[in-house]
Every structure is written in structure tokens, then in C-alpha cells.
Amino acid sequence: MIYGLQITDREIIWTVNGQVIMRENNTLGNTKFFPAVSVFIPEGVKNGIGEIDIDWIRVYQA
């Protein structure tokens, strides 16, 4: 799967495999962002084992 996040002056667009999943108005202004990856195991899960494989992260500014 390929997850995408595009931030424009007007909106924030989330995609999965190129398909738009959600659009929201950009109320963040010119906030600086950085990539962060987290594996979340919900509270109450015993012996929760999680795995995530990341081939690459691409960050660019248009």
C-alpha cells in the first residue's frame, strides 16, 4: 500500500494507492511538518505484536 498526504494552501488530502480517502480544509497555515512513523498497539491488548515494513519515505516540496 502507498499512503499519501498532500498539503496545499487550501486543503489537506489523504490518499491510499492514489485514491483520495479524505479531504479537509487546511487550518494549519504554514506549520512545518516532519515524517514520523508509529506502530500503535491499543490499550488492553495482551501480547500485542505489531510489525510494519517501510520500503521508503519520500518528502518533497512543490
mmCIF file of the N, C-alpha and C atoms, coordinates in Angstrom:
data_MODEL
# 
_entry.id   MODEL 
# 
loop_
_atom_site.group_PDB 
_atom_site.id 
_atom_site.type_symbol 
_atom_site.label_atom_id 
_atom_site.label_alt_id 
_atom_site.label_comp_id 
_atom_site.label_asym_id 
_atom_site.label_entity_id 
_atom_site.label_seq_id 
_atom_site.pdbx_PDB_ins_code 
_atom_site.Cartn_x 
_atom_site.Cartn_y 
_atom_site.Cartn_z 
_atom_site.occupancy 
_atom_site.B_iso_or_equiv 
_atom_site.pdbx_formal_charge 
_atom_site.auth_seq_id 
_atom_site.auth_comp_id 
_atom_site.auth_asym_id 
_atom_site.auth_atom_id 
_atom_site.pdbx_PDB_model_num 
ATOM 1   N N  . MET A 1 1  ? 0.842   -1.176 0.000  1.00 0.00 ? 1  MET A N  1 
ATOM 2   C CA . MET A 1 1  ? 0.000   0.000  0.000  1.00 0.00 ? 1  MET A CA 1 
ATOM 3   C C  . MET A 1 1  ? 0.887   1.239  0.000  1.00 0.00 ? 1  MET A C  1 
ATOM 4   N N  . ILE A 1 2  ? 0.403   2.251  -0.663 1.00 0.00 ? 2  ILE A N  1 
ATOM 5   C CA . ILE A 1 2  ? 1.112   3.532  -0.708 1.00 0.00 ? 2  ILE A CA 1 
ATOM 6   C C  . ILE A 1 2  ? 0.208   4.586  -0.098 1.00 0.00 ? 2  ILE A C  1 
ATOM 7   N N  . TYR A 1 3  ? 0.665   5.175  0.998  1.00 0.00 ? 3  TYR A N  1 
ATOM 8   C CA . TYR A 1 3  ? -0.089  6.212  1.698  1.00 0.00 ? 3  TYR A CA 1 
ATOM 9   C C  . TYR A 1 3  ? 0.455   7.571  1.293  1.00 0.00 ? 3  TYR A C  1 
ATOM 10  N N  . GLY A 1 4  ? -0.435  8.514  1.042  1.00 0.00 ? 4  GLY A N  1 
ATOM 11  C CA . GLY A 1 4  ? -0.005  9.841  0.640  1.00 0.00 ? 4  GLY A CA 1 
ATOM 12  C C  . GLY A 1 4  ? -0.694  10.927 1.451  1.00 0.00 ? 4  GLY A C  1 
ATOM 13  N N  . LEU A 1 5  ? 0.000   12.034 1.582  1.00 0.00 ? 5  LEU A N  1 
ATOM 14  C CA . LEU A 1 5  ? -0.552  13.208 2.256  1.00 0.00 ? 5  LEU A CA 1 
ATOM 15  C C  . LEU A 1 5  ? -0.089  14.427 1.473  1.00 0.00 ? 5  LEU A C  1 
ATOM 16  N N  . GLN A 1 6  ? -1.041  15.176 0.945  1.00 0.00 ? 6  GLN A N  1 
ATOM 17  C CA . GLN A 1 6  ? -0.728  16.390 0.198  1.00 0.00 ? 6  GLN A CA 1 
ATOM 18  C C  . GLN A 1 6  ? -1.315  17.569 0.947  1.00 0.00 ? 6  GLN A C  1 
ATOM 19  N N  . ILE A 1 7  ? -0.461  18.557 1.199  1.00 0.00 ? 7  ILE A N  1 
ATOM 20  C CA . ILE A 1 7  ? -0.904  19.754 1.917  1.00 0.00 ? 7  ILE A CA 1 
ATOM 21  C C  . ILE A 1 7  ? -0.793  20.940 0.970  1.00 0.00 ? 7  ILE A C  1 
ATOM 22  N N  . THR A 1 8  ? -1.924  21.587 0.710  1.00 0.00 ? 8  THR A N  1 
ATOM 23  C CA . THR A 1 8  ? -1.933  22.784 -0.112 1.00 0.00 ? 8  THR A CA 1 
ATOM 24  C C  . THR A 1 8  ? -2.335  23.966 0.770  1.00 0.00 ? 8  THR A C  1 
ATOM 25  N N  . ASP A 1 9  ? -2.337  25.144 0.210  1.00 0.00 ? 9  ASP A N  1 
ATOM 26  C CA . ASP A 1 9  ? -2.768  26.320 0.963  1.00 0.00 ? 9  ASP A CA 1 
ATOM 27  C C  . ASP A 1 9  ? -4.216  26.199 1.421  1.00 0.00 ? 9  ASP A C  1 
ATOM 28  N N  . ARG A 1 10 ? -5.032  25.474 0.659  1.00 0.00 ? 10 ARG A N  1 
ATOM 29  C CA . ARG A 1 10 ? -6.468  25.403 0.934  1.00 0.00 ? 10 ARG A CA 1 
ATOM 30  C C  . ARG A 1 10 ? -6.918  24.127 1.640  1.00 0.00 ? 10 ARG A C  1 
ATOM 31  N N  . GLU A 1 11 ? -6.231  22.988 1.375  1.00 0.00 ? 11 GLU A N  1 
ATOM 32  C CA . GLU A 1 11 ? -6.717  21.739 1.935  1.00 0.00 ? 11 GLU A CA 1 
ATOM 33  C C  . GLU A 1 11 ? -5.602  20.733 2.205  1.00 0.00 ? 11 GLU A C  1 
ATOM 34  N N  . ILE A 1 12 ? -5.957  19.705 2.979  1.00 0.00 ? 12 ILE A N  1 
ATOM 35  C CA . ILE A 1 12 ? -5.091  18.570 3.260  1.00 0.00 ? 12 ILE A CA 1 
ATOM 36  C C  . ILE A 1 12 ? -5.779  17.354 2.667  1.00 0.00 ? 12 ILE A C  1 
ATOM 37  N N  . ILE A 1 13 ? -5.048  16.578 1.872  1.00 0.00 ? 13 ILE A N  1 
ATOM 38  C CA . ILE A 1 13 ? -5.631  15.452 1.144  1.00 0.00 ? 13 ILE A CA 1 
ATOM 39  C C  . ILE A 1 13 ? -4.882  14.177 1.521  1.00 0.00 ? 13 ILE A C  1 
ATOM 40  N N  . TRP A 1 14 ? -5.628  13.168 2.010  1.00 0.00 ? 14 TRP A N  1 
ATOM 41  C CA . TRP A 1 14 ? -5.055  11.867 2.347  1.00 0.00 ? 14 TRP A CA 1 
ATOM 42  C C  . TRP A 1 14 ? -5.391  10.906 1.218  1.00 0.00 ? 14 TRP A C  1 
ATOM 43  N N  . THR A 1 15 ? -4.407  10.079 0.805  1.00 0.00 ? 15 THR A N  1 
ATOM 44  C CA . THR A 1 15 ? -4.651  9.092  -0.240 1.00 0.00 ? 15 THR A CA 1 
ATOM 45  C C  . THR A 1 15 ? -4.094  7.730  0.165  1.00 0.00 ? 15 THR A C  1 
ATOM 46  N N  . VAL A 1 16 ? -4.683  6.692  -0.404 1.00 0.00 ? 16 VAL A N  1 
ATOM 47  C CA . VAL A 1 16 ? -4.161  5.330  -0.296 1.00 0.00 ? 16 VAL A CA 1 
ATOM 48  C C  . VAL A 1 16 ? -4.152  4.772  -1.708 1.00 0.00 ? 16 VAL A C  1 
ATOM 49  N N  . ASN A 1 17 ? -2.978  4.352  -2.155 1.00 0.00 ? 17 ASN A N  1 
ATOM 50  C CA . ASN A 1 17 ? -2.796  3.835  -3.517 1.00 0.00 ? 17 ASN A CA 1 
ATOM 51  C C  . ASN A 1 17 ? -3.349  4.790  -4.567 1.00 0.00 ? 17 ASN A C  1 
ATOM 52  N N  . GLY A 1 18 ? -3.162  6.084  -4.337 1.00 0.00 ? 18 GLY A N  1 
ATOM 53  C CA . GLY A 1 18 ? -3.577  7.095  -5.303 1.00 0.00 ? 18 GLY A CA 1 
ATOM 54  C C  . GLY A 1 18 ? -5.040  7.503  -5.239 1.00 0.00 ? 18 GLY A C  1 
ATOM 55  N N  . GLN A 1 19 ? -5.828  6.840  -4.402 1.00 0.00 ? 19 GLN A N  1 
ATOM 56  C CA . GLN A 1 19 ? -7.248  7.164  -4.274 1.00 0.00 ? 19 GLN A CA 1 
ATOM 57  C C  . GLN A 1 19 ? -7.452  8.094  -3.084 1.00 0.00 ? 19 GLN A C  1 
ATOM 58  N N  . VAL A 1 20 ? -8.161  9.194  -3.311 1.00 0.00 ? 20 VAL A N  1 
ATOM 59  C CA . VAL A 1 20 ? -8.424  10.144 -2.226 1.00 0.00 ? 20 VAL A CA 1 
ATOM 60  C C  . VAL A 1 20 ? -9.332  9.491  -1.188 1.00 0.00 ? 20 VAL A C  1 
ATOM 61  N N  . ILE A 1 21 ? -8.879  9.511  0.067  1.00 0.00 ? 21 ILE A N  1 
ATOM 62  C CA . ILE A 1 21 ? -9.633  8.927  1.173  1.00 0.00 ? 21 ILE A CA 1 
ATOM 63  C C  . ILE A 1 21 ? -10.357 10.025 1.962  1.00 0.00 ? 21 ILE A C  1 
ATOM 64  N N  . MET A 1 22 ? -9.688  11.177 2.116  1.00 0.00 ? 22 MET A N  1 
ATOM 65  C CA . MET A 1 22 ? -10.281 12.256 2.904  1.00 0.00 ? 22 MET A CA 1 
ATOM 66  C C  . MET A 1 22 ? -9.703  13.591 2.450  1.00 0.00 ? 22 MET A C  1 
ATOM 67  N N  . ARG A 1 23 ? -10.529 14.612 2.535  1.00 0.00 ? 23 ARG A N  1 
ATOM 68  C CA . ARG A 1 23 ? -10.120 15.994 2.295  1.00 0.00 ? 23 ARG A CA 1 
ATOM 69  C C  . ARG A 1 23 ? -10.614 16.840 3.452  1.00 0.00 ? 23 ARG A C  1 
ATOM 70  N N  . GLU A 1 24 ? -9.763  17.745 3.920  1.00 0.00 ? 24 GLU A N  1 
ATOM 71  C CA . GLU A 1 24 ? -10.138 18.674 4.992  1.00 0.00 ? 24 GLU A CA 1 
ATOM 72  C C  . GLU A 1 24 ? -9.605  20.050 4.642  1.00 0.00 ? 24 GLU A C  1 
ATOM 73  N N  . ASN A 1 25 ? -10.281 21.083 5.105  1.00 0.00 ? 25 ASN A N  1 
ATOM 74  C CA . ASN A 1 25 ? -9.750  22.428 4.952  1.00 0.00 ? 25 ASN A CA 1 
ATOM 75  C C  . ASN A 1 25 ? -8.434  22.545 5.706  1.00 0.00 ? 25 ASN A C  1 
ATOM 76  N N  . ASN A 1 26 ? -7.474  23.239 5.132  1.00 0.00 ? 26 ASN A N  1 
ATOM 77  C CA . ASN A 1 26 ? -6.181  23.441 5.790  1.00 0.00 ? 26 ASN A CA 1 
ATOM 78  C C  . ASN A 1 26 ? -6.311  24.594 6.769  1.00 0.00 ? 26 ASN A C  1 
ATOM 79  N N  . THR A 1 27 ? -6.361  24.258 8.033  1.00 0.00 ? 27 THR A N  1 
ATOM 80  C CA . THR A 1 27 ? -6.410  25.276 9.086  1.00 0.00 ? 27 THR A CA 1 
ATOM 81  C C  . THR A 1 27 ? -5.076  25.367 9.808  1.00 0.00 ? 27 THR A C  1 
ATOM 82  N N  . LEU A 1 28 ? -4.044  24.716 9.252  1.00 0.00 ? 28 LEU A N  1 
ATOM 83  C CA . LEU A 1 28 ? -2.726  24.662 9.891  1.00 0.00 ? 28 LEU A CA 1 
ATOM 84  C C  . LEU A 1 28 ? -1.800  25.777 9.451  1.00 0.00 ? 28 LEU A C  1 
ATOM 85  N N  . GLY A 1 29 ? -2.180  26.499 8.416  1.00 0.00 ? 29 GLY A N  1 
ATOM 86  C CA . GLY A 1 29 ? -1.330  27.585 7.930  1.00 0.00 ? 29 GLY A CA 1 
ATOM 87  C C  . GLY A 1 29 ? -0.012  27.067 7.403  1.00 0.00 ? 29 GLY A C  1 
ATOM 88  N N  . ASN A 1 30 ? 1.076   27.702 7.792  1.00 0.00 ? 30 ASN A N  1 
ATOM 89  C CA . ASN A 1 30 ? 2.413   27.331 7.315  1.00 0.00 ? 30 ASN A CA 1 
ATOM 90  C C  . ASN A 1 30 ? 3.175   26.499 8.337  1.00 0.00 ? 30 ASN A C  1 
ATOM 91  N N  . THR A 1 31 ? 2.479   25.672 9.088  1.00 0.00 ? 31 THR A N  1 
ATOM 92  C CA . THR A 1 31 ? 3.108   24.816 10.083 1.00 0.00 ? 31 THR A CA 1 
ATOM 93  C C  . THR A 1 31 ? 4.127   23.897 9.417  1.00 0.00 ? 31 THR A C  1 
ATOM 94  N N  . LYS A 1 32 ? 5.303   23.763 10.003 1.00 0.00 ? 32 LYS A N  1 
ATOM 95  C CA . LYS A 1 32 ? 6.330   22.852 9.491  1.00 0.00 ? 32 LYS A CA 1 
ATOM 96  C C  . LYS A 1 32 ? 6.011   21.434 9.956  1.00 0.00 ? 32 LYS A C  1 
ATOM 97  N N  . PHE A 1 33 ? 6.203   20.455 9.079  1.00 0.00 ? 33 PHE A N  1 
ATOM 98  C CA . PHE A 1 33 ? 5.935   19.064 9.375  1.00 0.00 ? 33 PHE A CA 1 
ATOM 99  C C  . PHE A 1 33 ? 7.199   18.239 9.183  1.00 0.00 ? 33 PHE A C  1 
ATOM 100 N N  . PHE A 1 34 ? 7.228   17.066 9.777  1.00 0.00 ? 34 PHE A N  1 
ATOM 101 C CA . PHE A 1 34 ? 8.304   16.104 9.559  1.00 0.00 ? 34 PHE A CA 1 
ATOM 102 C C  . PHE A 1 34 ? 7.700   14.708 9.582  1.00 0.00 ? 34 PHE A C  1 
ATOM 103 N N  . PRO A 1 35 ? 8.304   13.757 8.851  1.00 0.00 ? 35 PRO A N  1 
ATOM 104 C CA . PRO A 1 35 ? 7.756   12.405 8.834  1.00 0.00 ? 35 PRO A CA 1 
ATOM 105 C C  . PRO A 1 35 ? 7.951   11.728 10.188 1.00 0.00 ? 35 PRO A C  1 
ATOM 106 N N  . ALA A 1 36 ? 6.945   11.009 10.625 1.00 0.00 ? 36 ALA A N  1 
ATOM 107 C CA . ALA A 1 36 ? 7.020   10.212 11.844 1.00 0.00 ? 36 ALA A CA 1 
ATOM 108 C C  . ALA A 1 36 ? 6.207   8.938  11.621 1.00 0.00 ? 36 ALA A C  1 
ATOM 109 N N  . VAL A 1 37 ? 6.736   7.826  12.054 1.00 0.00 ? 37 VAL A N  1 
ATOM 110 C CA . VAL A 1 37 ? 6.070   6.544  11.890 1.00 0.00 ? 37 VAL A CA 1 
ATOM 111 C C  . VAL A 1 37 ? 5.865   5.939  13.266 1.00 0.00 ? 37 VAL A C  1 
ATOM 112 N N  . SER A 1 38 ? 4.675   5.411  13.509 1.00 0.00 ? 38 SER A N  1 
ATOM 113 C CA . SER A 1 38 ? 4.354   4.841  14.804 1.00 0.00 ? 38 SER A CA 1 
ATOM 114 C C  . SER A 1 38 ? 3.589   3.543  14.617 1.00 0.00 ? 38 SER A C  1 
ATOM 115 N N  . VAL A 1 39 ? 3.920   2.546  15.412 1.00 0.00 ? 39 VAL A N  1 
ATOM 116 C CA . VAL A 1 39 ? 3.151   1.312  15.458 1.00 0.00 ? 39 VAL A CA 1 
ATOM 117 C C  . VAL A 1 39 ? 2.379   1.351  16.761 1.00 0.00 ? 39 VAL A C  1 
ATOM 118 N N  . PHE A 1 40 ? 1.082   1.432  16.662 1.00 0.00 ? 40 PHE A N  1 
ATOM 119 C CA . PHE A 1 40 ? 0.222   1.610  17.826 1.00 0.00 ? 40 PHE A CA 1 
ATOM 120 C C  . PHE A 1 40 ? -0.422  0.286  18.206 1.00 0.00 ? 40 PHE A C  1 
ATOM 121 N N  . ILE A 1 41 ? -0.271  -0.111 19.464 1.00 0.00 ? 41 ILE A N  1 
ATOM 122 C CA . ILE A 1 41 ? -0.949  -1.288 19.993 1.00 0.00 ? 41 ILE A CA 1 
ATOM 123 C C  . ILE A 1 41 ? -1.954  -0.784 21.022 1.00 0.00 ? 41 ILE A C  1 
ATOM 124 N N  . PRO A 1 42 ? -3.250  -0.994 20.770 1.00 0.00 ? 42 PRO A N  1 
ATOM 125 C CA . PRO A 1 42 ? -4.278  -0.447 21.664 1.00 0.00 ? 42 PRO A CA 1 
ATOM 126 C C  . PRO A 1 42 ? -4.142  -0.945 23.102 1.00 0.00 ? 42 PRO A C  1 
ATOM 127 N N  . GLU A 1 43 ? -4.563  -0.106 24.022 1.00 0.00 ? 43 GLU A N  1 
ATOM 128 C CA . GLU A 1 43 ? -4.560  -0.465 25.431 1.00 0.00 ? 43 GLU A CA 1 
ATOM 129 C C  . GLU A 1 43 ? -5.446  -1.687 25.653 1.00 0.00 ? 43 GLU A C  1 
ATOM 130 N N  . GLY A 1 44 ? -5.005  -2.589 26.489 1.00 0.00 ? 44 GLY A N  1 
ATOM 131 C CA . GLY A 1 44 ? -5.789  -3.773 26.792 1.00 0.00 ? 44 GLY A CA 1 
ATOM 132 C C  . GLY A 1 44 ? -5.457  -4.969 25.925 1.00 0.00 ? 44 GLY A C  1 
ATOM 133 N N  . VAL A 1 45 ? -4.650  -4.795 24.901 1.00 0.00 ? 45 VAL A N  1 
ATOM 134 C CA . VAL A 1 45 ? -4.257  -5.917 24.054 1.00 0.00 ? 45 VAL A CA 1 
ATOM 135 C C  . VAL A 1 45 ? -3.074  -6.609 24.721 1.00 0.00 ? 45 VAL A C  1 
ATOM 136 N N  . LYS A 1 46 ? -3.238  -7.892 25.010 1.00 0.00 ? 46 LYS A N  1 
ATOM 137 C CA . LYS A 1 46 ? -2.170  -8.647 25.653 1.00 0.00 ? 46 LYS A CA 1 
ATOM 138 C C  . LYS A 1 46 ? -1.276  -9.276 24.601 1.00 0.00 ? 46 LYS A C  1 
ATOM 139 N N  . ASN A 1 47 ? 0.009   -9.231 24.877 1.00 0.00 ? 47 ASN A N  1 
ATOM 140 C CA . ASN A 1 47 ? 0.999   -9.812 23.958 1.00 0.00 ? 47 ASN A CA 1 
ATOM 141 C C  . ASN A 1 47 ? 0.846   -9.263 22.546 1.00 0.00 ? 47 ASN A C  1 
ATOM 142 N N  . GLY A 1 48 ? 0.488   -7.977 22.457 1.00 0.00 ? 48 GLY A N  1 
ATOM 143 C CA . GLY A 1 48 ? 0.304   -7.357 21.153 1.00 0.00 ? 48 GLY A CA 1 
ATOM 144 C C  . GLY A 1 48 ? 1.614   -7.311 20.385 1.00 0.00 ? 48 GLY A C  1 
ATOM 145 N N  . ILE A 1 49 ? 1.622   -7.926 19.254 1.00 0.00 ? 49 ILE A N  1 
ATOM 146 C CA . ILE A 1 49 ? 2.809   -7.927 18.410 1.00 0.00 ? 49 ILE A CA 1 
ATOM 147 C C  . ILE A 1 49 ? 2.430   -7.198 17.137 1.00 0.00 ? 49 ILE A C  1 
ATOM 148 N N  . GLY A 1 50 ? 3.211   -6.200 16.795 1.00 0.00 ? 50 GLY A N  1 
ATOM 149 C CA . GLY A 1 50 ? 2.943   -5.450 15.581 1.00 0.00 ? 50 GLY A CA 1 
ATOM 150 C C  . GLY A 1 50 ? 4.184   -5.416 14.705 1.00 0.00 ? 50 GLY A C  1 
ATOM 151 N N  . GLU A 1 51 ? 3.965   -5.289 13.439 1.00 0.00 ? 51 GLU A N  1 
ATOM 152 C CA . GLU A 1 51 ? 5.076   -5.228 12.500 1.00 0.00 ? 51 GLU A CA 1 
ATOM 153 C C  . GLU A 1 51 ? 4.715   -4.266 11.389 1.00 0.00 ? 51 GLU A C  1 
ATOM 154 N N  . ILE A 1 52 ? 5.679   -3.494 10.973 1.00 0.00 ? 52 ILE A N  1 
ATOM 155 C CA . ILE A 1 52 ? 5.479   -2.590 9.856  1.00 0.00 ? 52 ILE A CA 1 
ATOM 156 C C  . ILE A 1 52 ? 6.747   -2.611 9.016  1.00 0.00 ? 52 ILE A C  1 
ATOM 157 N N  . ASP A 1 53 ? 6.591   -2.774 7.728  1.00 0.00 ? 53 ASP A N  1 
ATOM 158 C CA . ASP A 1 53 ? 7.713   -2.745 6.790  1.00 0.00 ? 53 ASP A CA 1 
ATOM 159 C C  . ASP A 1 53 ? 7.582   -1.498 5.940  1.00 0.00 ? 53 ASP A C  1 
ATOM 160 N N  . ILE A 1 54 ? 8.627   -0.688 5.951  1.00 0.00 ? 54 ILE A N  1 
ATOM 161 C CA . ILE A 1 54 ? 8.631   0.541  5.161  1.00 0.00 ? 54 ILE A CA 1 
ATOM 162 C C  . ILE A 1 54 ? 9.776   0.447  4.164  1.00 0.00 ? 54 ILE A C  1 
ATOM 163 N N  . ASP A 1 55 ? 9.425   0.523  2.887  1.00 0.00 ? 55 ASP A N  1 
ATOM 164 C CA . ASP A 1 55 ? 10.450  0.468  1.853  1.00 0.00 ? 55 ASP A CA 1 
ATOM 165 C C  . ASP A 1 55 ? 11.135  1.818  1.684  1.00 0.00 ? 55 ASP A C  1 
ATOM 166 N N  . TRP A 1 56 ? 10.357  2.885  1.725  1.00 0.00 ? 56 TRP A N  1 
ATOM 167 C CA . TRP A 1 56 ? 10.921  4.220  1.586  1.00 0.00 ? 56 TRP A CA 1 
ATOM 168 C C  . TRP A 1 56 ? 9.904   5.264  1.987  1.00 0.00 ? 56 TRP A C  1 
ATOM 169 N N  . ILE A 1 57 ? 10.405  6.445  2.304  1.00 0.00 ? 57 ILE A N  1 
ATOM 170 C CA . ILE A 1 57 ? 9.571   7.622  2.570  1.00 0.00 ? 57 ILE A CA 1 
ATOM 171 C C  . ILE A 1 57 ? 10.089  8.719  1.668  1.00 0.00 ? 57 ILE A C  1 
ATOM 172 N N  . ARG A 1 58 ? 9.187   9.323  0.923  1.00 0.00 ? 58 ARG A N  1 
ATOM 173 C CA . ARG A 1 58 ? 9.573   10.418 0.031  1.00 0.00 ? 58 ARG A CA 1 
ATOM 174 C C  . ARG A 1 58 ? 8.905   11.699 0.521  1.00 0.00 ? 58 ARG A C  1 
ATOM 175 N N  . VAL A 1 59 ? 9.698   12.727 0.673  1.00 0.00 ? 59 VAL A N  1 
ATOM 176 C CA . VAL A 1 59 ? 9.186   14.031 1.095  1.00 0.00 ? 59 VAL A CA 1 
ATOM 177 C C  . VAL A 1 59 ? 9.677   15.037 0.061  1.00 0.00 ? 59 VAL A C  1 
ATOM 178 N N  . TYR A 1 60 ? 8.769   15.840 -0.442 1.00 0.00 ? 60 TYR A N  1 
ATOM 179 C CA . TYR A 1 60 ? 9.182   16.865 -1.388 1.00 0.00 ? 60 TYR A CA 1 
ATOM 180 C C  . TYR A 1 60 ? 8.295   18.094 -1.240 1.00 0.00 ? 60 TYR A C  1 
ATOM 181 N N  . GLN A 1 61 ? 8.817   19.192 -1.714 1.00 0.00 ? 61 GLN A N  1 
ATOM 182 C CA . GLN A 1 61 ? 8.079   20.455 -1.670 1.00 0.00 ? 61 GLN A CA 1 
ATOM 183 C C  . GLN A 1 61 ? 7.907   20.938 -3.100 1.00 0.00 ? 61 GLN A C  1 
ATOM 184 N N  . ALA A 1 62 ? 6.667   21.237 -3.454 1.00 0.00 ? 62 ALA A N  1 
ATOM 185 C CA . ALA A 1 62 ? 6.362   21.682 -4.829 1.00 0.00 ? 62 ALA A CA 1 
ATOM 186 C C  . ALA A 1 62 ? 6.658   23.153 -4.981 1.00 0.00 ? 62 ALA A C  1 
# 
